[in-house]
Amino acid sequence: MGGQAALVGQEAAQEAQALLTPEPDLDEVVHATERGAQDQQQDFGQRVDHAPALARILQGGEVVEDRQRGRHGRLTRGEPPRESQNAHPANQGLLTLKRLPCVGDPAQLPPVGFGLVFHRLVADVGITAHLSHVHRQAAATGIPAAASAVRGKAMPTFTPYDGARDGVSFVEADGEGLAEEVRRVALDLGIDEGGALVVTATNDGDAGVHVLNETLHEHHVERTGFDEMRGLLGRFFAVGSPVIFGRNDYRLGLFNGLLGKVVRTFPDDMAVSVLFDDEAEPRLLSSEHLVDLDLAYAVTCHKCQGSSASRVVVPVYPSRVVDPSWLYTAMTRGERQVVFVGDPGHFGDALAKPFAASLRRVGLRWDGVGE
């Protein structure tokens, strides 16, 4: 391959860790991004996204130079953007790269913000490597095969639902009974003990995040007898409650979509202790961060796009956001088992829609790296 590479596939990020070793230039860019993000992260509580700068670079120059070091590498064609347009250290760092690996899966939900830089790059077969080995799910679970079918806009083969068993199943439920059936399946799969996660399309509605979190939390409190602690914005927490952090705090290393479990509450101090996934020690979150903490029995697919759970329950109901990329992203959050609940007709309607990314109009054009 040439100096540039775009890696795609369901588990491209994990594969890329083994396949690609960043050059020193890339390390410097990452460090610069971290420093700049720390300065800017308080603006809107969102992750600082430098894709617009990358788009400008790809649209612009031909030879990219680091004048201080006398190095150059071709990222684009034409003239590099003026320094005044790229004053952020991360943007300046991009101009020193000799190689820029882009890793992701274009079949998943597109970015919430503007642009489709990655999608435009991976359409260039001359710079794209496809990674096909799945690490998150074993082939025996049936999830990779079902996800591949959905990716191709085809109805997957479902196995009969029989409790907590590996596989991909569909439990039929009508509109009025949907929410109750979702709760029944979730409890059957051990959501109260942290063994499952509901991935849904909307915050509102009977099968949306708010109602499901409220009712599943009530069941948790009744079953365990743990005292509730009233947090901010009308939220309640108890020991054992699954939670999600809703903002990027680069200083503390807390990120939007980070999942965890409450291990202790401090009502008098308006604080909770949370053990986040993949961390060895719990973190004490005071009122400053409690406002960004919410229950996570159920989460939207957009919020948990970077997360996973052993078993996932996916309510299927009409929504403008439910399309093939939504179904694909939701089901690939499951590591061992995925259970869709709802009307198979709505599932088929979603498969018939175009992928969300194909409907987005952007100005970026990519004609290849050239010679």
Helices and strands as residue ranges (DSSP letters): E 5-8, H 12-19, H 24-40, H 51-59, E 64-66, E 71-73, G 83-86, H 89-94, E 101-104, H 117-122, E 128-130, G 139-141, H 143-151, E 167-172, H 178-188, G 191-193, E 196-200, H 209-224, E 229-230, E 236-237, E 242-245, E 258-266, G 267-269, E 271-276, E 283-285, H 287-290, E 293-295, E 298-300, E 309-316, H 324-331, E 334-342, H 344-352, G 356-359
